[in-house]
Amino acid sequence: MNELRMYTKIEVPEMRGGYPVFYSRREGGPYYRWSFDDASRQWQAGRILPSDVLPRTLEPAAWKTIPALLKRNIADHYQE
């Protein structure tokens, strides 16, 4: 997953289903918001508009802090 970056919010961390909300971006492409859905017990991704996220409000997330199921979903998402 070349040039993949994962982020979380800096000032007000977002939580869903007991997990942080993550943001991803690859090689200058669009941002995606990843949140855990309690009902389906799955991570869900949604593409977000550039106006919905300011890069200065995000901080890099260490890969080791990303839950295993989310890592698999991210790998599947970016292989398409």
C-alpha positions, 0 to 999 in steps of 0.5 A: 500500500504505497504512500498510504497515510492513516490519521486521527483527529488532533484536538477532539478525538472521534470515537465510534463503537469504542474505537477511534475514527481513522482517516486515510489517504493515498498518494494525494487521492481522496480522504476516507473516514473509517468508523466502527459500526456497532450494529454490523460489527464492521468497519465502514469507510466513506469518502469525504469531501476535501472541505470536510477535513482540514489536513491541519486537524489530523495527526498521523496514526501509527500503524500498530494502533490500527485494529487488525480488522481495520487493517484487513479492510484497508488492504482490501479497499486500496487493492481495488 
